[in-house]
Amino acid sequence: MMRRTLSALVIATVLIAGCAAPAKRSEMPTTAHDTVLLRLPPASLQRTLSLQQSIEVDYGVGGRREHRELQVLLEADAAHTRLAAIGGGQVLARLDWDGNDLKITRAPWAPDVVQPERILSDLQLSLWPAEAIRQALPQGWRLDDAPTKRRLRQGDEVVMEIRYPDPATTLIEQRRDGYRLTIRTLPAATTGAGDQ
């Protein structure tokens, strides 16, 4: 199962280890559609990761479906979560989150679909320990966690479903905002998110 074998996999870009307090419920940001955007402290992952993933994004725009592909490098340690989104061989956006300050840089040509805050949140929902996520969720939200699936709910509504069909693949369906991600594990990255 992907979450249990991630220390041996290289997929997106997060450097996290140790122990820190989770984000307070009142500080949890949301999107315009009132969907939770996680900003868990780097140390709440309780380990160090260096991951590289290929992400396919399918979403609706003006009544038609769009498809984009990008790579994400993710590094996490106790002090920082760093993310770089790469498309067409160029860095589209970078994110550096230390648990207090979120620094984002975007290339002028980056498509609107590349939202580092959303990528960070989706990766945290799929990779971080379920208990760290639960402690950060606002009132009325809950996370159901099973070995091959996670569901993020607001009340009885399933807002997001995450499936792990095999150790190299994560499927994310964001039902409220209408997008799907297919995330595939790539071979280990040779450079960090900050080096791109």
C-alpha positions in Angstrom: 0.0 0.0 0.0 1.3 3.4 -1.0 1.1 5.2 2.3 2.9 2.5 4.1 5.7 2.1 1.5 6.3 5.8 0.7 9.7 5.9 2.5 10.9 3.6 -0.3 9.2 5.5 -3.1 10.0 8.8 -4.8 6.9 10.7 -6.1 6.3 14.4 -5.4 8.4 16.8 -3.3 8.1 17.0 0.5 10.8 17.0 3.2 9.1 16.3 6.6 10.1 14.6 9.9 9.8 15.0 13.6 6.9 16.3 15.6 5.1 19.6 15.5 1.6 20.9 16.4 -0.9 20.6 13.6 -2.5 23.7 12.1 -5.3 25.2 14.3 -8.9 24.5 13.0 -9.6 28.3 12.8 -6.6 28.9 10.6 -7.5 26.3 7.9 -7.9 28.0 4.6 -10.6 27.1 2.1 -11.2 27.7 -1.6 -14.0 29.8 -3.1 -16.0 26.6 -3.2 -15.4 26.2 0.6 -13.2 23.2 0.2 -10.5 22.6 2.8 -6.9 23.5 1.8 -4.5 21.8 4.2 -1.4 23.5 5.4 -0.1 20.9 7.9 3.2 21.7 9.6 6.2 20.1 8.0 7.0 18.0 11.0 3.5 16.4 11.2 4.5 13.9 8.5 6.9 12.5 11.1 9.5 11.4 8.6 11.7 12.8 5.8 10.6 12.3 2.1 12.0 13.2 -1.3 9.5 12.3 -3.9 8.9 12.8 -7.7 5.5 12.2 -9.3 3.9 12.5 -12.7 0.4 14.1 -12.3 -2.4 14.1 -14.8 -5.1 16.6 -14.1 -8.6 16.4 -15.6 -11.0 19.2 -14.9 -13.9 21.1 -16.3 -13.8 24.6 -17.8 -16.8 26.3 -19.3 -18.7 23.1 -19.9 -15.7 21.2 -21.5 -13.1 18.9 -20.1 -9.4 19.8 -20.0 -6.4 17.6 -19.5 -3.0 18.7 -18.2 0.2 16.9 -17.2 2.9 18.0 -15.0 5.6 16.7 -12.7 5.8 17.6 -9.0 9.0 17.4 -6.9 8.3 17.3 -3.2 10.7 17.4 -0.3 9.8 17.4 3.3 11.7 17.5 6.6 10.9 18.7 10.1 11.4 22.4 9.0 10.1 22.8 5.5 7.8 21.4 2.8 9.1 22.4 -0.6 7.3 21.8 -3.9 8.2 22.4 -7.5 5.6 22.0 -10.3 7.3 21.3 -13.7 5.6 21.3 -17.1 7.2 21.1 -20.6 10.6 20.9 -18.9 10.2 24.3 -17.2 9.4 25.2 -13.6 5.9 26.5 -13.5 5.6 27.2 -9.8 7.5 26.7 -6.5 6.2 26.6 -3.0 8.1 26.7 0.4 6.1 26.1 3.5 7.7 26.3 7.0 4.5 25.9 9.0 4.2 29.7 9.4 5.0 31.4 6.1 3.9 30.2 2.7 6.1 31.4 -0.1 4.9 30.8 -3.7 6.5 31.9 -7.0 4.7 31.3 -10.3 6.1 31.6 -13.8 4.1 34.2 -15.9 3.3 31.4 -18.4 2.0 28.9 -15.8 -1.6 27.8 -16.6 -4.2 28.7 -14.0 -4.7 25.0 -13.2 -1.3 25.0 -11.6 -2.1 26.1 -8.0 0.7 25.2 -5.7 -1.5 25.6 -2.6 -4.0 23.1 -4.0 -1.2 20.6 -5.0 0.3 20.9 -1.5 -3.1 20.2 0.1 -3.9 17.2 -2.1 -0.5 15.7 -1.5 -0.9 16.2 2.3 -4.4 14.6 2.1 -2.9 11.6 0.3 0.4 11.2 2.1 0.2 12.6 5.7 -0.9 10.5 8.7 -4.7 10.4 9.0 -4.6 11.7 12.6 -2.6 14.8 11.7 -5.2 15.6 9.0 -8.1 15.0 11.4 -6.7 17.3 14.0 -6.4 20.1 11.4 -9.9 19.8 9.8 -12.5 22.5 10.5 -15.7 21.7 12.4 -18.1 19.6 10.4 -15.3 17.9 8.3 -14.0 14.4 8.8 -11.6 12.0 7.2 -12.4 8.3 6.7 -9.2 6.2 6.3 -8.9 2.6 5.1 -5.9 0.7 3.7 -6.8 1.4 0.0 -9.0 4.5 0.2 -9.5 7.8 2.0 -12.6 10.0 1.9 -12.8 13.6 3.0 -16.3 14.6 4.0 -18.2 17.7 5.0 -21.2 16.4 6.9 -22.5 13.5 4.8 -21.1 14.8 1.5 -18.0 13.1 0.1 -16.0 16.1 -1.1 -12.8 14.1 -2.0 -12.0 10.4 -2.5 -8.4 9.2 -2.7 -7.7 5.6 -3.9 -4.5 3.6 -3.9 -5.0 0.9 -6.5 -1.3 -0.1 -6.4 1.9 1.1 -4.6 2.9 3.3 -7.6 -0.5 5.0 -8.2 -2.8 7.4 -6.3 -6.2 8.5 -7.8 -7.8 11.6 -6.4 -11.3 12.7 -7.3 -12.3 16.1 -6.0 -16.0 16.0 -6.4 -17.0 19.4 -5.3 -14.5 21.3 -7.4 -14.8 18.8 -10.3 -11.3 17.6 -11.0 -9.4 14.3 -11.0 -5.7 13.6 -10.5 -3.8 10.5 -11.5 -0.5 10.5 -9.7 2.2 8.0 -10.7 5.4 7.2 -8.9 8.6 8.0 -10.9 12.2 6.9 -10.3 14.0 8.8 -7.6 14.8 12.5 -8.3 18.4 13.5 -8.6 17.7 17.1 -7.5 15.6 18.7 -4.8 12.6 21.0 -5.3 14.7 24.0 -4.4 17.3 23.1 -7.1 15.1 23.3 -10.1 
